[in-house]
Amino acid sequence: MASSPRSRISGHPQGETIIANPVHGNLTGLPPKVLRALEKLHARRVMAGELVTQDFATQLTFISAEINRLVGVLVNRRGRVEEVVVGDAFRLYLPDLGRQRAGSGRFRGLRLIRTHLQGDALTSEDRADLSKLRLDALVSVEVGAGGYPGSTHWGHLVPQNPEGRLWQTASVSAISQLEVDFEVFIAALEAEFQRKADRLVATQGDPALLVFAEVSGTRSTEQVVPEMLELCRTAGVVVLDVIVQRRPKADPKLVVGKGKLEEVVLRALQLDAELLIFGCDLAPRQMRAITDATDLRVVDRTQLILDIFAQRAKSRDGKLQVELAQLKYTLPRLVSKNTGMSRLTGGIGGRGPGETKLEINRRRARDRIQALTGMLKKLSSQRENRRSLRQGAGVPVISIVGYTNAGKSTLLNSLTNAEVLSEDKLFATLETTSRRLRFPEDKEVVLTDTVGFIHDLPKDLVAAFKATLEELTESDMLIHLVDVSAEGHEDRVKSVNAILADLGLGEKPQIMVLNKLDLADPNVALAATREHGATAISALDPATIRPLVDELDRRIFFNARSRSAPALVQQ
């Protein structure tokens, strides 16, 4: 539910009522006696162990009947009223209670007791309040004949269960029929939440939920989710559950529907997850809206990739490139999150009101982007000098390109006996690595390993790594390495070719090599080999690599021509 601004009834010495304790919500037009009655609710208590008492409920329903509006209170576990809220005839808008995460299985220690006039006693908005605010319970008391309490309904969240239930409700025709020892109940509920959360999240990684909206005309769940799970694994994130919604088009504000997002929040509470990862890129306004609606940390696909790059970058230029990409991503998302961000910070001697903290952050980000761009240009010049030396020596250059985790570093190690880091993780290589590969008759080439590509590689990331990818421009040939064992490897081939085209390398001669033959379906591998005229190998098995070496020898050194001769035939 939306939060209402704090409302405080005040007046002047001529006898108008002054309310010392705040009452939130829709107070317009309320007479002074009602305002006083609302204020007095702060002084009332619910008896220990009681969910709600007859006397307390009667006070609420009498006020609600007189003003024809919903009235609610937030009660702590000692039975004291902490907040009083007035709504309209249909909805209650709770105040912003702030973000609270007290650990696995812990609730906020508040229960909402409210009236209802008509319609559903417990709504989906009630369920959203329970999960987002981590309320102990929610009690809805009907305003019956004469303003007295009628039927009473209450609900609470439940831990993970085989039925997939997110909350549980109960109803009685009279408050006297409520047989709940609330102190015992809430202690047992928290213990069960904590027990199941501890069992589920026995990991050192960040526990998260993966959320994906499959929109008509875009990549399917079968294509996106496995890749996102692999990205999460590489980033050190443990995905506790995957929530998918199929839609004609993405919601412009929340990506998924409001009801589905409420389900996500409830699931996060069940599993004690504080991180939501979306399998798409979020616009700045979507990021803000989802964060505000869930009170959870929200990360999109680009952020996840940038985090992996930040973890993997080891060299100075790699770190600079990652920082540049992160700043370009963050700059349009620098927005004021609270009133503290808008305080003026102009100092003595400054003209006008000065700059806000937000403006300073943006200016610093822009200045840093400019500085990083300059540093990367210098590094690019140094690389160009090294490439010029190689060209002067007449040594051909072959670059290995391909989708991330296709086995490029493993192939480089197998061909050159190098010891470049190779892991079964995405983006294990971020910096360009070059090694010499010797052929018979004193011939040799420079073999270069490059950063892996991925579907819809973020544009800021491509721009930031332009200096690294410039190595490809000077290559005489590309080895397009494909993991033929991966589901949807044909789509990966198209993605890599599209990125090469964007880099102006679409016409560069290339050899397609199908890797991980030992893991692939033989029929699939054979069909792909014939379709692309490719060479099939297993980079871990030197015996399978010999045909590739022979093909490189033939393509590069045919008739002993120079590396720029027409002997380079594009397949």
Backbone torsions as a table, in degrees:
resi	resn	phi	psi	omega
1	MET	NA	153.6	176.6
2	ALA	-71.0	150.2	179.6
3	SER	-93.4	138.0	177.5
4	SER	-91.1	153.6	176.1
5	PRO	-69.1	154.6	176.6
6	ARG	-63.6	135.7	179.6
7	SER	-121.0	131.7	177.9
8	ARG	-129.3	121.6	179.8
9	ILE	-80.8	125.4	-179.7
10	SER	-139.4	167.4	-179.2
11	GLY	-154.8	-160.0	-178.5
12	HIS	-122.3	175.0	-172.8
13	PRO	-61.5	-14.2	-177.5
14	GLN	-73.5	25.0	170.7
15	GLY	99.8	1.2	178.7
16	GLU	-71.1	149.5	-175.1
17	THR	-69.2	136.5	174.2
18	ILE	-113.4	120.4	-180.0
19	ILE	-99.2	117.5	-176.9
20	ALA	-76.5	-36.5	-179.4
21	ASN	-94.6	137.2	-175.8
22	PRO	-70.7	141.4	171.7
23	VAL	-121.9	128.0	-173.0
24	HIS	-96.8	157.4	166.3
25	GLY	103.7	-146.7	-171.3
26	ASN	-87.6	88.7	-176.1
27	LEU	-102.5	1.2	-176.2
28	THR	-59.9	128.9	174.2
29	GLY	79.2	4.4	-179.5
30	LEU	-77.2	134.0	179.2
31	PRO	-70.6	157.9	-178.0
32	PRO	-55.4	-38.1	-177.9
33	LYS	-65.1	-33.9	177.0
34	VAL	-70.4	-40.9	178.2
35	LEU	-61.6	-39.6	177.5
36	ARG	-65.3	-40.0	179.0
37	ALA	-63.8	-38.6	177.7
38	LEU	-65.8	-40.9	179.0
39	GLU	-62.7	-39.6	-177.0
40	LYS	-66.0	-18.2	177.3
41	LEU	-60.9	-27.7	178.2
42	HIS	-62.8	-26.4	-177.1
43	ALA	-88.9	-8.0	-177.1
44	ARG	-85.3	158.9	179.1
45	ARG	-134.1	150.7	171.8
46	VAL	-99.0	133.2	-177.2
47	MET	-59.2	142.3	179.8
48	ALA	-55.4	135.2	178.3
49	GLY	86.4	-10.8	-179.5
50	GLU	-94.7	138.4	174.3
51	LEU	-70.2	-46.4	173.2
52	VAL	-159.8	146.7	179.9
53	THR	-103.4	159.8	179.4
54	GLN	-60.1	-44.6	-177.5
55	ASP	-64.0	-44.2	-178.9
56	PHE	-65.3	-45.2	179.8
57	ALA	-62.4	-38.7	-180.0
58	THR	-62.0	-40.8	178.2
59	GLN	-59.7	-41.9	179.7
60	LEU	-66.6	-46.4	-175.2
61	THR	-68.9	-34.0	177.2
62	PHE	-61.8	-46.4	179.0
63	ILE	-63.8	-44.4	-177.9
64	SER	-62.4	-39.7	-179.8
65	ALA	-67.1	-37.8	-177.1
66	GLU	-68.5	-38.0	-175.3
67	ILE	-101.3	-5.3	-179.0
68	ASN	55.5	40.5	177.2
69	ARG	-135.7	156.0	175.4
70	LEU	-71.6	141.6	176.8
71	VAL	-127.9	135.5	-180.0
72	GLY	-140.6	157.1	176.5
73	VAL	-136.2	147.3	172.1
74	LEU	-103.4	120.1	-173.5
75	VAL	-114.1	132.4	178.5
76	ASN	-84.1	-179.8	-174.0
77	ARG	-74.5	-11.4	174.1
78	ARG	-87.3	-2.0	178.9
79	GLY	90.1	5.7	-178.8
80	ARG	-90.5	144.7	178.3
81	VAL	-82.1	123.2	179.3
82	GLU	-100.3	-33.6	-179.3
83	GLU	-139.1	143.6	173.9
84	VAL	-120.7	132.3	-173.5
85	VAL	-133.5	139.1	175.3
86	VAL	-118.6	133.2	178.1
87	GLY	-112.3	-150.6	171.7
88	ASP	-106.9	-158.5	-176.7
89	ALA	-74.7	-13.2	-173.1
90	PHE	-123.0	-29.1	-171.8
91	ARG	-135.0	155.2	176.9
92	LEU	-121.6	124.3	-178.9
93	TYR	-101.0	111.2	-175.8
94	LEU	-80.2	148.8	177.6
95	PRO	-71.3	162.0	177.8
96	ASP	-73.8	114.6	-178.1
97	LEU	-93.7	-2.4	-179.6
98	GLY	81.8	165.3	-177.6
99	ARG	-83.9	133.3	179.0
100	GLN	-140.0	122.3	173.4
101	ARG	-128.6	101.9	-173.3
102	ALA	-95.5	7.8	-179.2
103	GLY	114.3	170.6	-174.8
104	SER	-61.4	133.8	175.3
105	GLY	79.4	-4.0	-174.7
106	ARG	-91.2	135.5	175.1
107	PHE	-99.2	176.9	-175.4
108	ARG	-74.4	-21.1	-177.4
109	GLY	86.6	19.2	177.8
110	LEU	-129.2	143.0	170.7
111	ARG	-121.9	145.4	-179.8
112	LEU	-97.6	124.5	173.8
113	ILE	-115.0	120.9	-176.4
114	ARG	-140.6	165.9	176.9
115	THR	-96.2	162.2	167.3
116	HIS	-139.0	141.3	-174.7
117	LEU	-99.0	-38.6	-178.2
118	GLN	-162.2	171.1	179.6
119	GLY	79.4	-159.8	-177.0
120	ASP	-69.8	134.6	179.5
121	ALA	-67.7	-42.2	177.6
122	LEU	-124.9	125.3	-173.4
123	THR	-114.0	173.5	175.7
124	SER	-64.3	-28.5	176.5
125	GLU	-68.4	-34.3	174.5
126	ASP	-62.5	-42.6	179.4
127	ARG	-63.2	-38.7	178.2
128	ALA	-64.8	-40.3	177.3
129	ASP	-63.4	-41.3	178.7
130	LEU	-57.2	-45.6	-174.4
131	SER	-79.4	-46.8	-176.6
132	LYS	-65.2	-40.8	-178.1
133	LEU	-91.9	-4.9	-179.0
134	ARG	55.2	48.6	180.0
135	LEU	-73.5	149.4	177.1
136	ASP	-64.7	-43.2	-177.5
137	ALA	-166.2	167.4	175.9
138	LEU	-133.2	127.6	-178.1
139	VAL	-118.0	128.1	180.0
140	SER	-118.5	117.4	-176.6
141	VAL	-108.1	125.1	179.9
142	GLU	-72.3	137.8	172.4
143	VAL	-84.0	105.3	-174.6
144	GLY	-92.3	-163.4	-178.6
145	ALA	-58.8	133.7	179.0
146	GLY	71.7	8.3	-179.0
147	GLY	85.4	1.7	179.4
148	TYR	-78.8	156.0	178.7
149	PRO	-62.0	136.9	175.7
150	GLY	-106.8	-135.1	179.5
151	SER	-65.8	148.6	-177.3
152	THR	-123.8	133.7	-179.7
153	HIS	-123.9	142.8	176.4
154	TRP	-145.2	154.9	-177.8
155	GLY	-146.4	160.8	177.9
156	HIS	-153.0	158.7	177.6
157	LEU	-73.4	155.6	178.5
158	VAL	-125.8	149.6	177.4
159	PRO	-68.2	174.9	-180.0
160	GLN	-55.5	138.6	-177.0
161	ASN	-148.4	156.9	-177.8
162	PRO	-59.7	-30.0	-178.7
163	GLU	-77.0	-12.2	-178.9
164	GLY	75.4	17.9	178.5
165	ARG	-70.6	141.9	-179.8
166	LEU	-102.7	-28.7	176.5
167	TRP	-149.8	166.1	-177.6
168	GLN	-130.9	139.8	-178.1
169	THR	-125.3	159.3	176.0
170	ALA	-149.4	154.5	-178.0
171	SER	-138.1	145.0	173.7
172	VAL	-135.9	154.4	-178.6
173	SER	-81.0	-17.5	178.9
174	ALA	-147.8	147.5	-177.3
175	ILE	-60.6	-30.5	-179.4
176	SER	-62.2	-18.4	-178.8
177	GLN	-87.4	-4.0	177.1
178	LEU	-71.9	113.6	-179.4
179	GLU	-114.8	70.5	-177.0
180	VAL	-128.0	121.3	169.2
181	ASP	-87.0	98.6	-169.0
182	PHE	-64.5	-36.3	179.8
183	GLU	-61.6	-44.8	179.0
184	VAL	-68.3	-41.4	-177.8
185	PHE	-60.6	-51.4	-173.9
186	ILE	-69.4	-33.2	177.2
187	ALA	-65.1	-42.0	179.5
188	ALA	-68.5	-39.1	-179.5
189	LEU	-64.9	-45.5	179.0
190	GLU	-63.2	-40.2	179.9
191	ALA	-62.6	-39.7	-179.7
192	GLU	-69.7	-40.6	175.7
193	PHE	-59.2	-46.5	-177.3
194	GLN	-67.1	-40.3	-179.5
195	ARG	-61.2	-44.9	-178.1
196	LYS	-73.6	-35.2	177.4
197	ALA	-66.2	-42.4	178.8
198	ASP	-62.2	-36.7	-179.9
199	ARG	-71.8	-35.1	-177.5
200	LEU	-77.9	-38.7	-172.8
201	VAL	-107.4	59.6	175.7
202	ALA	-92.8	69.9	-173.0
203	THR	-152.4	156.9	176.7
204	GLN	-90.6	-10.1	-179.9
205	GLY	-79.1	166.2	176.7
206	ASP	-73.3	121.0	178.3
207	PRO	-75.0	135.9	-174.8
208	ALA	-148.6	163.2	168.9
209	LEU	-109.4	138.2	176.2
210	LEU	-100.1	125.1	-177.3
211	VAL	-118.2	132.8	-178.4
212	PHE	-143.1	132.5	174.8
213	ALA	-104.4	112.0	177.8
214	GLU	-84.7	109.5	-175.4
215	VAL	-102.5	140.7	-179.3
216	SER	-54.7	133.1	177.2
217	GLY	88.4	1.1	178.5
218	THR	-116.0	-178.2	-179.0
219	ARG	-59.9	143.8	-175.1
220	SER	-81.9	167.8	176.9
221	THR	-57.9	-40.7	-178.1
222	GLU	-62.9	-26.8	179.1
223	GLN	-87.4	-41.2	-170.9
224	VAL	-82.4	-46.7	-171.3
225	VAL	-61.4	-47.6	178.1
226	PRO	-58.1	-39.4	178.8
227	GLU	-66.4	-41.3	178.2
228	MET	-65.2	-38.9	177.5
229	LEU	-62.6	-37.8	178.7
230	GLU	-69.5	-39.2	175.3
231	LEU	-61.0	-43.0	178.9
232	CYS	-62.5	-43.4	178.9
233	ARG	-60.8	-43.2	179.8
234	THR	-64.4	-36.1	-179.0
235	ALA	-79.0	-7.0	-178.4
236	GLY	84.3	22.9	178.8
237	VAL	-102.4	134.5	177.7
238	VAL	-100.7	115.7	-179.7
239	VAL	-85.6	117.4	-178.1
240	LEU	-84.3	-28.0	-179.9
241	ASP	-160.8	153.4	177.3
242	VAL	-116.7	125.6	-179.1
243	ILE	-117.8	119.5	-175.7
244	VAL	-118.9	138.5	172.6
245	GLN	-128.8	128.0	177.3
246	ARG	-93.5	127.7	-174.8
247	ARG	-139.3	152.3	174.1
248	PRO	-62.4	-38.0	175.5
249	LYS	-153.1	157.3	-178.1
250	ALA	-68.7	144.1	174.6
251	ASP	-65.1	128.4	-175.1
252	PRO	-64.4	-19.2	-178.2
253	LYS	-104.3	-46.5	-171.5
254	LEU	-114.6	1.5	-177.3
255	VAL	69.5	-61.2	173.2
256	VAL	-94.8	169.7	179.4
257	GLY	-69.5	162.0	-179.2
258	LYS	-61.1	-42.3	178.8
259	GLY	-63.5	-41.0	178.8
260	LYS	-65.7	-37.9	179.0
261	LEU	-66.1	-36.6	175.1
262	GLU	-62.4	-39.3	176.8
263	GLU	-63.0	-39.1	178.5
264	VAL	-62.0	-43.6	-179.4
265	VAL	-63.5	-42.4	177.8
266	LEU	-63.0	-41.2	179.4
267	ARG	-65.6	-37.9	177.9
268	ALA	-62.6	-38.4	177.9
269	LEU	-67.4	-41.7	178.9
270	GLN	-59.4	-41.2	-174.5
271	LEU	-96.4	0.8	-179.1
272	ASP	57.7	44.3	176.8
273	ALA	-100.5	135.7	-179.6
274	GLU	-111.0	4.0	-174.7
275	LEU	-126.8	129.1	172.7
276	LEU	-110.2	128.3	177.0
277	ILE	-114.6	121.4	179.8
278	PHE	-95.2	136.0	-177.7
279	GLY	-82.0	29.0	177.6
280	CYS	-149.3	174.8	175.1
281	ASP	-88.5	137.2	-178.6
282	LEU	-104.6	134.4	171.9
283	ALA	-67.8	155.6	-179.5
284	PRO	-52.9	-41.4	-179.0
285	ARG	-69.2	-32.3	176.1
286	GLN	-67.9	-41.4	178.3
287	MET	-58.9	-44.5	-179.3
288	ARG	-66.5	-43.4	-176.8
289	ALA	-64.9	-42.2	-179.0
290	ILE	-68.5	-40.9	178.3
291	THR	-62.8	-43.9	179.4
292	ASP	-65.2	-35.7	-176.1
293	ALA	-77.2	-22.1	-173.8
294	THR	-113.8	-23.9	-172.2
295	ASP	59.1	29.1	177.4
296	LEU	-118.2	159.8	172.5
297	ARG	-71.0	136.0	-176.4
298	VAL	-124.0	131.0	-179.9
299	VAL	-130.6	136.4	176.5
300	ASP	-102.7	-177.9	-173.5
301	ARG	-62.1	-43.7	-179.3
302	THR	-64.1	-42.3	177.9
303	GLN	-59.5	-40.2	-179.8
304	LEU	-63.7	-44.0	178.5
305	ILE	-64.1	-42.9	178.6
306	LEU	-62.1	-36.4	178.4
307	ASP	-65.2	-40.6	177.4
308	ILE	-62.7	-44.7	179.2
309	PHE	-61.4	-39.9	179.8
310	ALA	-63.9	-37.9	178.1
311	GLN	-68.4	-34.2	-171.4
312	ARG	-89.3	-24.1	-175.3
313	ALA	-65.2	125.3	-178.6
314	LYS	-117.8	-40.2	-178.2
315	SER	-78.7	165.7	-178.8
316	ARG	-63.9	-45.3	-178.6
317	ASP	-68.3	-34.0	177.0
318	GLY	-63.6	-42.4	179.4
319	LYS	-66.5	-38.9	178.8
320	LEU	-64.2	-40.9	-178.7
321	GLN	-66.9	-39.9	178.0
322	VAL	-65.9	-43.6	179.8
323	GLU	-61.5	-40.5	178.6
324	LEU	-61.8	-45.0	179.6
325	ALA	-63.2	-41.2	179.7
326	GLN	-64.4	-41.8	-180.0
327	LEU	-66.4	-40.5	179.0
328	LYS	-65.1	-33.5	176.8
329	TYR	-72.1	-40.4	-172.2
330	THR	-77.2	-33.6	-171.7
331	LEU	-51.8	-51.2	179.9
332	PRO	-70.3	-8.8	-179.1
333	ARG	-102.3	4.8	175.9
334	LEU	-77.6	102.4	-178.9
335	VAL	-132.0	159.1	177.9
336	SER	-71.8	126.1	-179.3
337	LYS	-100.8	-17.3	179.2
338	ASN	-159.0	174.8	-176.9
339	THR	-64.7	-25.8	179.2
340	GLY	-63.3	-25.1	-179.4
341	MET	-76.7	-11.6	-175.2
342	SER	-106.9	6.8	179.1
343	ARG	-71.2	142.7	-178.7
344	LEU	-75.1	139.3	-178.6
345	THR	-125.3	20.4	177.6
346	GLY	-65.9	141.5	-177.4
347	GLY	-102.7	-174.7	-179.8
348	ILE	-63.7	135.5	179.8
349	GLY	90.7	-6.0	179.1
350	GLY	-83.5	142.1	178.3
351	ARG	-86.4	143.9	176.6
352	GLY	71.0	-164.4	-175.0
353	PRO	-77.3	-8.2	-178.3
354	GLY	85.7	-171.7	-178.0
355	GLU	-100.6	146.3	171.3
356	THR	-77.6	162.9	176.6
357	LYS	-58.8	-37.6	179.9
358	LEU	-62.5	-44.0	179.4
359	GLU	-64.1	-38.1	177.9
360	ILE	-63.7	-44.2	179.0
361	ASN	-60.0	-42.2	179.6
362	ARG	-65.5	-43.4	-179.5
363	ARG	-64.0	-42.2	178.5
364	ARG	-63.2	-38.4	178.4
365	ALA	-64.1	-44.2	179.2
366	ARG	-64.1	-40.2	178.4
367	ASP	-63.8	-40.4	-179.4
368	ARG	-68.4	-38.4	177.0
369	ILE	-59.9	-43.3	179.7
370	GLN	-63.6	-42.1	179.8
371	ALA	-66.1	-43.5	179.5
372	LEU	-63.6	-39.6	178.4
373	THR	-60.2	-41.2	178.1
374	GLY	-64.7	-43.2	179.8
375	MET	-63.9	-39.6	-179.3
376	LEU	-69.9	-29.6	175.5
377	LYS	-64.6	-39.5	177.6
378	LYS	-64.0	-43.2	178.2
379	LEU	-63.4	-36.6	177.8
380	SER	-63.2	-39.1	178.1
381	SER	-64.6	-38.4	178.5
382	GLN	-64.7	-40.8	177.4
383	ARG	-63.8	-40.1	-179.5
384	GLU	-61.9	-38.1	177.2
385	ASN	-63.6	-41.3	179.3
386	ARG	-65.8	-38.5	178.4
387	ARG	-66.2	-35.8	178.9
388	SER	-63.5	-37.9	178.0
389	LEU	-64.1	-41.4	178.7
390	ARG	-65.2	-41.0	-180.0
391	GLN	-64.1	-37.6	178.7
392	GLY	-64.1	-29.5	178.7
393	ALA	-81.8	-6.4	177.9
394	GLY	70.6	27.2	-179.4
395	VAL	-94.0	121.1	178.2
396	PRO	-63.5	151.6	179.5
397	VAL	-120.7	128.3	176.1
398	ILE	-119.9	126.5	179.6
399	SER	-108.7	137.2	176.9
400	ILE	-93.4	120.6	178.2
401	VAL	-122.6	165.9	177.7
402	GLY	156.8	175.8	178.6
403	TYR	-64.8	152.0	179.9
404	THR	-59.7	142.9	-180.0
405	ASN	64.8	28.0	175.2
406	ALA	-82.2	-14.1	179.5
407	GLY	106.0	25.6	-176.3
408	LYS	-64.8	-46.0	-179.3
409	SER	-66.7	-36.9	177.7
410	THR	-63.7	-40.7	178.0
411	LEU	-65.1	-42.7	177.4
412	LEU	-59.0	-44.4	179.2
413	ASN	-62.5	-41.5	-177.8
414	SER	-68.1	-37.3	-177.2
415	LEU	-78.2	-31.7	-171.5
416	THR	-118.2	2.5	-175.9
417	ASN	58.6	31.3	177.5
418	ALA	-82.1	174.3	178.6
419	GLU	-128.6	46.9	177.4
420	VAL	-71.9	141.0	179.3
421	LEU	-57.5	126.4	175.2
422	SER	-135.0	124.0	-178.4
423	GLU	-132.0	156.8	175.4
424	ASP	-83.7	59.3	178.7
425	LYS	-141.9	158.4	179.0
426	LEU	-74.3	144.3	175.8
427	PHE	56.1	42.7	175.4
428	ALA	-66.6	-26.4	179.6
429	THR	-112.2	125.8	175.1
430	LEU	-117.5	-31.1	-179.5
431	GLU	-98.4	147.0	177.2
432	THR	-68.9	132.3	177.6
433	THR	-124.8	129.9	-178.2
434	SER	-120.2	138.1	176.0
435	ARG	-138.9	155.2	179.9
436	ARG	-88.8	136.5	176.1
437	LEU	-115.8	118.8	-175.8
438	ARG	-96.3	139.9	176.8
439	PHE	-112.7	168.7	174.2
440	PRO	-60.3	163.2	178.1
441	GLU	63.2	34.7	174.6
442	ASP	59.0	32.4	175.8
443	LYS	-99.4	148.2	178.1
444	GLU	-151.7	158.4	175.0
445	VAL	-133.9	163.0	172.0
446	VAL	-98.7	121.2	-179.6
447	LEU	-102.8	127.0	-173.5
448	THR	-118.9	131.0	174.8
449	ASP	-96.6	136.8	-175.9
450	THR	-125.2	168.5	177.4
451	VAL	-64.2	141.4	-178.2
452	GLY	-75.4	153.7	177.4
453	PHE	-96.8	167.9	176.8
454	ILE	-150.9	156.2	179.7
455	HIS	-57.6	134.0	-178.8
456	ASP	52.8	50.4	177.0
457	LEU	-57.4	125.3	-176.8
458	PRO	-52.0	133.4	-175.5
459	LYS	-61.3	-39.1	178.6
460	ASP	-63.5	-32.2	178.9
461	LEU	-70.9	-42.1	177.3
462	VAL	-61.8	-43.9	-179.4
463	ALA	-64.3	-41.6	-178.8
464	ALA	-66.4	-35.1	-178.1
465	PHE	-94.5	16.8	-179.7
466	LYS	-59.3	-38.9	-179.6
467	ALA	-61.6	-40.2	178.8
468	THR	-68.8	-42.5	-176.7
469	LEU	-73.9	-11.3	175.9
470	GLU	-60.6	-23.3	178.3
471	GLU	-56.7	-33.9	-178.5
472	LEU	-67.0	-31.1	-176.9
473	THR	-62.1	-37.4	-177.0
474	GLU	-88.7	3.2	-179.1
475	SER	-74.4	147.0	175.2
476	ASP	-82.9	-25.7	-177.8
477	MET	-157.3	152.5	176.3
478	LEU	-114.2	136.3	167.1
479	ILE	-96.8	110.5	179.2
480	HIS	-89.7	101.3	-175.9
481	LEU	-90.2	131.6	-175.9
482	VAL	-126.3	131.0	173.2
483	ASP	-80.3	97.3	-174.8
484	VAL	-73.8	-11.3	178.9
485	SER	-84.9	-11.5	-175.7
486	ALA	-80.0	142.2	173.4
487	GLU	-64.1	135.5	178.4
488	GLY	70.9	30.8	-178.5
489	HIS	-64.1	-26.2	177.4
490	GLU	-65.1	-38.5	176.0
491	ASP	-65.2	-33.6	178.7
492	ARG	-68.0	-38.1	176.3
493	VAL	-59.8	-45.4	179.9
494	LYS	-63.7	-39.3	180.0
495	SER	-63.6	-44.5	179.9
496	VAL	-63.6	-44.8	179.6
497	ASN	-63.4	-35.3	178.6
498	ALA	-66.2	-41.2	178.8
499	ILE	-67.0	-40.7	177.0
500	LEU	-60.7	-39.4	178.0
501	ALA	-64.5	-41.0	178.4
502	ASP	-63.2	-29.7	179.1
503	LEU	-85.7	1.5	-178.8
504	GLY	77.5	23.0	-177.1
505	LEU	-113.2	16.1	-176.7
506	GLY	-64.0	-26.6	-178.8
507	GLU	-96.7	1.6	-179.4
508	LYS	-67.1	132.5	177.8
509	PRO	-55.8	136.5	-180.0
510	GLN	-143.2	151.5	172.3
511	ILE	-112.9	127.8	176.6
512	MET	-90.2	129.8	-179.0
513	VAL	-124.8	124.3	178.7
514	LEU	-93.0	116.5	-176.0
515	ASN	-101.9	169.7	178.3
516	LYS	62.3	42.2	178.3
517	LEU	-59.3	-32.1	-178.6
518	ASP	-68.1	-20.4	-178.2
519	LEU	-102.3	-9.1	-171.9
520	ALA	-90.7	158.1	170.2
521	ASP	-66.8	122.8	-176.5
522	PRO	-55.0	-39.4	-179.2
523	ASN	-67.1	-40.2	178.3
524	VAL	-64.8	-44.4	-179.7
525	ALA	-62.8	-41.1	-179.7
526	LEU	-65.0	-43.2	-179.8
527	ALA	-63.8	-42.5	-179.6
528	ALA	-67.1	-37.0	178.4
529	THR	-61.8	-44.5	-179.5
530	ARG	-69.1	-40.6	-176.7
531	GLU	-64.3	-41.3	-174.9
532	HIS	-100.9	-1.1	-174.9
533	GLY	59.4	38.2	-171.1
534	ALA	-93.5	166.7	172.5
535	THR	-102.5	129.0	-178.7
536	ALA	-100.9	131.2	-177.4
537	ILE	-142.5	171.9	162.0
538	SER	-125.3	113.8	-174.2
539	ALA	-60.8	-19.0	178.6
540	LEU	-85.4	-9.6	-177.0
541	ASP	-115.9	100.8	-177.2
542	PRO	-55.5	-28.9	-177.5
543	ALA	-63.9	-29.0	-178.0
544	THR	-84.2	-11.0	-173.5
545	ILE	-87.0	-17.9	-175.9
546	ARG	-55.5	-44.5	178.5
547	PRO	-59.2	-33.3	177.8
548	LEU	-66.6	-43.7	178.5
549	VAL	-60.8	-42.0	179.1
550	ASP	-63.7	-39.3	179.6
551	GLU	-66.7	-39.9	176.7
552	LEU	-64.4	-41.5	178.5
553	ASP	-59.7	-44.9	-178.7
554	ARG	-66.5	-42.0	-175.4
555	ARG	-73.5	-36.8	-175.6
556	ILE	-85.9	-42.7	-169.9
557	PHE	-111.2	16.5	-177.8
558	PHE	-57.9	127.7	-179.3
559	ASN	59.8	22.1	175.6
560	ALA	57.0	30.9	179.4
561	ARG	-83.3	163.0	-179.0
562	SER	-70.7	166.2	-176.8
563	ARG	-66.0	-16.6	178.8
564	SER	-99.1	3.7	-176.5
565	ALA	-75.5	163.5	-179.0
566	PRO	-66.2	-0.2	179.9
567	ALA	-62.8	-18.4	178.3
568	LEU	-78.0	105.6	-177.4
569	VAL	-106.8	125.2	-179.7
570	GLN	-80.3	134.7	175.1
571	GLN	-94.5	NA	NA
